[in-house]
């Protein structure tokens, strides 16, 4: 039996952590988790427009009513606003940085390609440039995506050293961000006069995350849940597209472990200052139809196939090799595909039955950490 490195509460207690994109789905879960660990969090993000966002539902803009919880401070601003971003980082002087701010939707990237490129590439560079003001060592985890790879629709998973690429604007913008991060790290981390020894920078490429509290448009689980609540059929546009499905807590646990090890290394150049894949074991690579049918085991419904050959391109097969995270971080997925779907559907059912979003998230966090 594999023993996964647990999240060390003592390390995170009182730690100054900066999160860009903390009001998004993954950012909200990460902010909550770090708060329960006692970290002092500064979040930089757009203010949620939707009162039904997970961040709003958990009311994370106020002090969390949990014993010894760390405070979450927020600046609601665009990642493209360099002057404000630099001011926030300079004043806060973080010890750990998680960069999650992004335009994360493939379909939206076709509708707003320029915004997608500006946010995902220029926004990333704005954050990196702002970090030049850090006065002591800081561990930086830049979150991209599993879609950064040049996708050949292979049956086997992509490794961190496989070629980057991207057909759609979202994927290509994230691949470009990876190249920009590597270039920035090579240029500005080091011992020369124009460089800094205070930054350890890595990138994290996660598989397709699911979990309670995601209400985004044009994502399969939120679309499915909305249909189930309204007792309507869900429309599926790519039933046979395969993705590496994982619960949101899986990659977040990887980010936390990577950040801690980066910080403790106190080095701008090591095996850790590089890309890492975080995905499920092979059995978690399932197609959309299988995901939907697994969901229906816990919440009865039906779907309608609306596949369209003229629809904007999306890759058909995608999976990740995760040996590097296994070997260097001792990180391993905890929940199987079926458990991931069960936990996700249970969250939404409990919430729909009147349980608060905070209660639902804390319950899943507890189960995950005790697993």
Steps between C-alpha positions, in 0.01 A plus 500: 500500500637842400538753777431853388677795659242676716450875517706630791292734712801632689665616179197696378394657830568875482658472155443800269337363184404700191234348270410651166157391383384419853134567414490228233396140554845356578609825665205492742577142606870587541427815702269306731751218546785739580280694739419180693877440519548844659672678212472874447359534149503790258277440200517698178211439264198636322206545734245223437222631278277208592368481856474124443877457455664271754703792639180696565308197629772436761523873577879487483525880495444497878684328784424129501331379816742213565736476796852620414403570139721741310356820355436549130577852376373586152586749229242497221691599190594373154822298468581723202526804729875479559545805725236387751622140493859605567387726785308214666789255477758754614294590806404142591844341442368142461694189590290284267323596176235302314409641158155380394355813335399409145236492231449122538229404249567356154167609353536855633850518353346472152263785581761723669844393372675831567380513861608137542852570377534824698383347827682168471831625358536869586334447838751227580790724401359784709505277806854379436626854446334609826688229688830680437410706807514199734761556773538141627460155349157427350364175352286559191259245347368616164191299407443433130311196364527150355406655164843661451627195310499469124212255487535208262198319645730226627378218723788550742556791736714805444817555700638833617770499229259439209462781243265786582230622266129573480237518230238715673575848641478380862744210460746703294490791745587266785780337299629851427482578871716194573760622249487850647547366854800289397653796319440735794645248747812450286542874452432636847573225754867463581813669628556773238434865572165502318389176665355394838580205724176550694260318264441129454252465212323188377196435280211263573301331225180350640247273335130579471375584848152436631351554843226678685449871452594536135225703331685605183325496165608249234657253742352154504434456874343845564289466184397151608410605855292796380307264273446249781375769739257624234406142407600557139724290273862612471638571154839341430711627211798259522388172663807303395769753591727352765640709784701438821222565753600573861348663805611859550670411829740265320702760306465753782670254733776471240538877482532522879761226518696647209494849653622373836785303347594796281507731800703259711752454216578874516635472146426682176635205304418138580303202371194666655524819291340328203160377374293239685195303383221433749241256373317177588619147461427348160153377603395860550537571129139463387289649226222750559228240449652282774519802733135581440385141548701478824326817619160347426578220748459758777252743344261369233490686173536476126718651230464596134795470262539825305832418333571735212784454251495876434556589866831667599781249538565323830745212544349151526755331724707640783675337794804569717798306631549586869819309586698819558263622772496146643880480515607854596205602719366162611165628381232249400130531417278396792151458355403266216287611206182361658579657838576833331162501325319384814657776709422760237135404457455464877622858546242637258218287640577607856518864393175471307339351812595804708848431636733800474785510248745548786374189680519295180856612424626449855351150501684408179823654629476296818432177309784567256758570769395196702492269197 
